[in-house]
Amino acid sequence: MKNNIISGLDIGSTAIRLVIGQKIDNKEKNLQIIGVISVPSKGISKGMITNIEDATSSISACVEKAERLTGMPINSVWAGINDPYIKCESSRGIIAVGKSDGEINEDDTARALESAEALSSPPNYDILDVIPIKYKVDDQENVQNPLGMYGRRLEVEALIIRGLSSQIKNLTKAIHRTGLDIDDLVLSPLAAGEVILDSKQKELGAVLINIGASTTSMAVYEEGELMHTAILPIGSEYITKDLAIGLQCPIDFAEKIKIEYGNVNPEQFSKKDEIDPSVLIKDESVSQEIGKISKQYVAKIIKARSEEIFEKADKELKKIERSRMLPAGVFLTGGGAKLNNLVGLAKKELGLPVVIGTNKNIDTIIDKVNSPEFLTSLGLVVWGADRSSQTKDSKIKYTVKKIKEWILSLKP
């Protein structure tokens, strides 16, 4: 890895975000953040590539800006994937231990994962990741790492994450056309969880909800391991559209209203509380068309769509029988998490403790990277730093090796 550079690329529907880290030899820390870049995105909708030319240009502009900022070439990225066609399902793999004395080695765990991976795949879907949850050695259950243990039969419970083949190929093509290599494709909520959640929260049971522009992604953890993930085709962009319709105003103006006055608690305002549109837009033609706007009415519109987002999130928790049953609670992140009073609404809708997710796991002097919208990119850097380490166990090495081989097969 040239110059020990690790880059995390988050390709969103409204912005391309890139965080650049550098591995260093320091007793206190081994990773420092040296660059944080964001540029508007084009050719991307709901986390999917809709125009390869535009998407490539946006990614290229982001990389060029990052190289000028850091003065270093960026050759490869750990890229997030966040489209609503992602599927997550559990699978089991069972194998006989290879060695005659029954000692379990890396080859055995790799074969067990391959056995789990053999689950029948839906048409036009490819495996993105195979994540081991826990192992069983003979009759001993809940084994976290079976290496070096003795047994005759090894069983693994794993999560199989699949993506729509066409979208994966479009994403990899757009990135490769900029001249970048892909170290790995990582599901975005998993990356964000690297910097937002600590081991105790994952052990107790927690859910990360990343509210983006066009999608809302989730990652549910329990007993220290990922147990479910989902991408919901709804995000804060829908709030903007609702405001544009409800206020009968241009979409850009609706976005400014959301950013400046976004609130999900209409009870906070009286009917006399109003927004003066001239404060936000100096364009006389616009301000003359739009009169004073009720803050209470704006909050009612935002609340209705925000409730829908959390209702869909709770529906996913009900699928895995974890609705209102995660003691560590909910961690909100993403640009959509900035709405005022959103935490209170989430508590009411989900029946769990709720906080805004923050970067807990890596120190950085660049404050910008700690904003909710950059935590996925930062998580990708941390994910990459961990997975590129020379001292990883077999389940990580197996997964990264398989994914890298698959990504290279897509390169034109």
C-alpha positions in Angstrom: 0.0 0.0 0.0 1.9 3.0 -1.3 2.5 5.7 1.4 0.2 3.6 3.7 -2.7 5.5 2.3 -6.2 4.2 2.9 -9.2 5.9 1.3 -12.9 5.5 2.0 -15.3 6.4 -0.8 -18.9 6.9 0.0 -21.0 7.3 -3.2 -24.2 9.0 -2.3 -27.2 10.3 -4.3 -26.4 13.9 -3.4 -22.7 13.9 -2.7 -19.5 11.9 -3.2 -17.5 11.8 0.0 -13.9 10.7 0.4 -11.9 10.4 3.6 -8.1 9.7 3.3 -6.2 8.1 6.1 -2.6 7.2 6.5 -1.2 4.4 8.6 1.5 5.6 11.0 3.9 4.0 13.4 2.9 5.6 16.7 2.4 4.1 20.1 -0.8 6.1 20.8 -2.5 5.6 17.4 -1.8 3.8 14.1 -4.0 5.8 11.8 -4.4 9.5 11.1 -6.9 11.3 8.9 -5.2 13.6 6.4 -8.0 14.6 4.1 -11.8 15.0 3.9 -13.5 15.8 0.6 -17.1 16.2 -0.6 -18.3 17.1 -4.1 -21.9 17.0 -5.5 -22.8 13.8 -7.2 -24.4 13.2 -10.5 -25.6 10.0 -12.2 -26.6 8.4 -8.9 -30.1 7.8 -7.5 -31.1 5.8 -4.4 -27.6 4.6 -4.1 -27.6 3.2 -7.7 -25.7 4.2 -10.8 -28.2 5.7 -13.3 -25.6 7.3 -15.6 -22.1 5.9 -15.7 -20.5 8.9 -17.5 -21.9 11.4 -14.9 -21.0 9.1 -12.0 -17.5 8.6 -13.2 -17.0 12.4 -13.6 -18.2 13.0 -10.1 -15.9 10.4 -8.6 -13.0 11.6 -10.6 -13.6 15.2 -9.5 -13.6 14.1 -5.8 -10.4 12.1 -6.2 -8.6 15.0 -8.0 -9.6 17.4 -5.3 -8.4 15.0 -2.7 -5.0 14.5 -4.4 -4.5 18.3 -4.6 -5.4 18.6 -0.9 -3.1 15.9 0.4 -0.4 16.1 -2.2 -0.4 12.3 -2.6 -1.7 10.0 -5.3 -4.8 7.9 -4.5 -4.6 4.6 -6.2 -7.3 2.5 -4.6 -10.4 2.9 -2.4 -12.6 1.0 0.0 -15.9 1.7 -1.5 -19.3 1.7 0.2 -22.3 0.2 -1.4 -25.8 1.2 -0.3 -28.5 0.3 -2.9 -32.0 -0.9 -1.8 -31.6 -4.2 -3.7 -29.1 -5.5 -1.1 -30.4 -8.8 0.4 -29.2 -10.3 3.7 -30.0 -13.9 4.7 -28.6 -16.4 7.2 -27.0 -19.6 6.2 -25.2 -22.6 7.8 -22.2 -24.5 6.7 -21.1 -27.9 8.1 -17.8 -29.7 7.4 -15.7 -32.5 8.8 -12.5 -31.4 10.4 -9.6 -32.2 8.0 -6.7 -33.1 10.3 -6.6 -36.6 11.8 -6.0 -35.3 15.3 -9.1 -33.1 15.1 -7.3 -29.7 15.5 -9.2 -27.0 13.6 -7.1 -24.8 11.3 -7.6 -22.0 8.9 -8.4 -24.3 6.0 -11.3 -25.8 8.0 -12.9 -22.4 8.8 -12.5 -21.4 5.1 -14.2 -24.6 4.0 -17.0 -24.1 6.5 -17.6 -20.6 5.0 -17.6 -22.0 1.5 -20.2 -24.5 2.6 -22.4 -21.7 4.0 -21.9 -19.7 0.8 -23.3 -22.6 -1.3 -26.8 -21.4 -0.4 -28.9 -21.1 -3.6 -28.7 -17.6 -5.0 -31.6 -15.5 -6.4 -31.2 -14.9 -10.2 -29.0 -11.9 -11.1 -27.5 -11.6 -7.6 -23.9 -11.9 -6.6 -22.4 -12.5 -3.1 -20.9 -9.3 -1.7 -19.9 -10.7 1.7 -20.0 -13.8 3.9 -19.9 -12.7 7.5 -19.3 -15.4 10.2 -21.6 -15.0 13.2 -20.6 -17.9 15.3 -19.3 -21.4 15.1 -20.3 -24.8 16.6 -17.6 -27.4 17.3 -19.2 -30.8 17.7 -21.9 -30.1 20.4 -20.2 -26.9 21.8 -22.2 -23.9 20.6 -21.5 -20.2 20.5 -17.8 -20.5 19.6 -16.4 -17.2 18.4 -13.1 -18.4 17.0 -12.6 -22.2 16.6 -8.9 -22.0 15.5 -6.8 -24.4 17.5 -9.7 -26.1 19.1 -10.3 -29.9 18.7 -13.4 -31.5 17.2 -14.7 -33.7 14.5 -17.4 -31.5 13.0 -17.3 -27.7 12.5 -20.5 -25.8 11.8 -20.7 -22.0 11.1 -23.7 -19.7 11.1 -23.1 -16.9 8.6 -24.8 -13.9 7.1 -24.8 -13.9 3.3 -25.0 -10.4 1.8 -26.0 -10.2 -1.9 -26.2 -7.4 -4.3 -27.9 -7.1 -7.7 -25.3 -8.1 -10.3 -26.0 -5.3 -12.7 -25.7 -2.6 -10.1 -22.5 -4.0 -8.6 -20.9 -4.1 -12.1 -22.1 -0.5 -12.8 -20.6 0.7 -9.5 -17.3 -1.0 -10.1 -17.1 0.2 -13.7 -17.7 3.8 -12.7 -14.9 3.6 -10.1 -12.5 1.7 -12.3 -12.9 4.2 -15.1 -11.4 6.9 -12.9 -8.2 4.8 -12.8 -8.8 3.6 -9.2 -8.5 0.1 -8.0 -11.1 -1.2 -5.5 -9.7 -2.8 -2.3 -13.2 -4.0 -1.4 -16.9 -3.2 -1.6 -18.3 -2.7 1.9 -21.9 -2.4 2.9 -22.2 1.2 4.1 -23.9 0.7 7.5 -21.3 -1.9 8.4 -18.6 0.7 7.7 -20.3 3.4 9.8 -20.6 0.9 12.6 -16.8 0.7 12.8 -16.6 4.2 14.2 -20.0 4.7 15.9 -20.5 1.5 18.0 -18.1 0.1 20.5 -17.8 -3.6 21.5 -20.0 -3.4 24.5 -22.9 -1.8 22.6 -22.6 -4.5 19.9 -22.6 -7.2 22.6 -25.7 -5.8 24.4 -27.7 -5.3 21.1 -27.8 -2.1 19.1 -29.1 -0.8 15.7 -27.4 1.8 13.6 -29.8 3.8 11.3 -28.1 5.8 8.6 -30.5 8.3 7.1 -29.1 9.4 3.7 -30.7 11.4 1.0 -32.4 8.6 -1.0 -31.9 5.6 1.3 -31.9 4.7 4.9 -29.6 1.9 5.8 -29.6 -0.3 9.0 -27.2 -2.6 10.7 -28.3 -4.6 13.8 -25.8 -6.1 16.2 -26.2 -8.5 19.1 -23.8 -10.6 21.1 -20.9 -8.7 19.4 -21.8 -9.8 15.9 -23.9 -8.4 13.0 -27.2 -10.2 12.9 -29.1 -8.2 10.2 -28.8 -5.4 7.7 -31.2 -3.7 5.3 -31.3 -0.8 2.9 -34.7 1.1 2.8 -35.6 3.0 -0.3 -36.5 6.2 1.5 -34.4 9.1 2.9 -34.3 12.8 3.7 -34.7 13.7 0.0 -38.3 12.6 0.4 -38.8 15.2 3.1 -37.6 17.9 0.7 -40.0 16.7 -2.0 -42.9 16.7 0.5 -42.0 20.3 1.5 -41.9 21.4 -2.2 -45.3 20.0 -2.8 -46.9 21.2 0.5 -45.4 24.7 0.3 -45.8 24.9 -3.5 -42.2 26.1 -3.8 -39.1 25.2 -5.8 -37.2 22.2 -4.7 -34.0 24.1 -3.9 -36.0 26.5 -1.7 -37.6 23.5 0.1 -34.1 22.1 0.8 -33.1 25.3 2.4 -36.2 25.3 4.5 -35.4 21.8 5.7 -31.8 22.6 6.5 -32.5 25.9 8.3 -35.9 25.2 10.0 -36.2 21.4 9.9 -38.0 20.2 12.9 -40.2 17.1 13.7 -42.1 18.6 16.6 -44.9 20.8 15.4 -46.1 21.2 19.1 -43.0 23.3 19.6 -44.5 26.2 17.5 -47.6 28.3 17.7 -49.7 29.3 14.7 -48.0 32.7 14.8 -44.5 31.3 14.3 -43.5 32.0 10.7 -40.6 31.8 8.3 -39.8 34.9 6.2 -38.8 33.4 2.8 -36.7 36.5 1.9 -34.2 35.5 4.7 -33.4 32.4 2.7 -33.6 33.5 -0.9 -32.7 36.9 -2.3 -34.3 36.1 -5.7 -37.1 38.7 -5.8 -39.2 36.6 -8.1 -39.2 33.7 -5.7 -39.8 35.7 -2.5 -42.7 37.5 -4.1 -44.5 34.3 -5.0 -44.1 32.7 -1.6 -45.6 34.4 1.4 -44.9 33.8 5.1 -44.6 30.1 5.9 -45.9 28.5 9.1 -43.2 26.8 11.1 -45.9 24.5 12.6 -47.0 23.4 9.1 -43.4 22.7 8.0 -42.8 20.6 11.1 -46.0 18.6 10.4 -44.8 17.8 6.9 -41.4 16.7 8.2 -42.8 14.7 11.1 -45.1 12.7 8.8 -42.3 11.5 6.5 -39.9 11.0 9.4 -42.4 8.7 11.1 -42.6 6.7 7.9 -38.9 6.2 7.9 -38.9 4.9 11.5 -42.0 2.7 10.9 -40.1 1.0 8.0 -37.0 0.6 10.3 -39.2 -1.0 13.0 -40.7 -3.3 10.5 -37.2 -4.6 9.7 -36.6 -5.1 13.5 -39.9 -7.1 13.7 -38.6 -9.4 10.9 -35.8 -10.5 13.2 -37.9 -10.3 16.4 -35.8 -7.5 17.8 -38.4 -4.7 17.8 -38.0 -2.8 21.2 -35.6 -5.4 22.4 -32.1 -3.9 21.8 -30.8 -2.6 25.2 -28.0 -0.4 23.8 -30.6 1.3 21.6 -30.6 3.2 18.4 -27.7 5.2 16.9 -28.7 7.7 14.2 -26.3 9.0 11.6 -26.3 10.4 8.1 -27.2 13.9 6.9 -30.9 13.2 7.6 -30.1 12.8 11.3 -29.5 16.5 11.7 -33.3 17.4 11.9 -34.2 19.0 15.2 -36.0 16.8 17.8 -35.5 13.7 15.6 -34.2 11.8 18.6 -37.4 12.3 20.5 -39.5 11.1 17.6 -37.3 8.0 17.1 -37.7 7.1 20.8 -41.5 7.3 20.5 -41.6 5.3 17.2 -39.0 2.6 18.0 -39.5 2.3 21.8 -35.7 2.3 22.4 -33.0 4.6 23.7 -31.9 6.8 20.9 -28.8 9.0 20.4 -27.1 10.7 17.5 -24.1 8.5 16.5 -20.7 10.1 16.9 -17.1 9.0 16.1 -15.9 7.2 19.2 -13.2 5.0 17.9 -10.6 7.2 16.1 -9.0 10.5 17.1 -8.8 13.2 14.4 -7.9 16.9 14.3 -10.1 17.4 11.3 -13.5 18.2 12.9 -15.4 18.0 9.6 -14.9 14.2 9.5 -17.0 13.8 12.7 -20.1 15.2 11.0 -22.8 12.5 10.6 -22.7 12.6 6.8 -18.9 11.7 6.8 -19.0 8.8 9.3 -19.6 6.2 6.6 -16.4 7.3 4.7 -14.5 7.4 8.0 -15.7 4.0 8.8 -14.5 2.7 5.4 -11.0 4.0 6.2 -11.1 2.2 9.6 -12.5 -0.9 8.0 -9.7 -0.9 5.4 -7.0 -0.3 8.1 -8.2 -3.2 10.1 -8.6 -5.6 7.2 -5.3 -4.7 5.6 -3.4 -5.6 8.9 -1.0 -8.5 8.7 -2.4 -10.0 11.9 -5.9 -10.9 11.0 -7.7 -14.2 11.7 -8.8 -16.6 9.0 -12.4 -15.5 8.7 -11.4 -11.9 7.8 -8.6 -13.0 5.5 -11.0 -15.5 3.7 -13.7 -12.9 3.2 -11.3 -10.1 1.9 -9.5 -12.6 -0.4 -12.8 -13.9 -1.9 -14.2 -10.4 -2.5 -11.0 -9.0 -4.0 -10.8 -11.9 -6.4 -14.4 -11.3 -7.4 -13.9 -7.5 -7.9 -10.8 -8.1 -10.0 -12.9 -10.3 -12.3 -15.2 -7.3 -13.0 -12.4 -5.0 -13.9 -12.4 -4.2 -17.6 
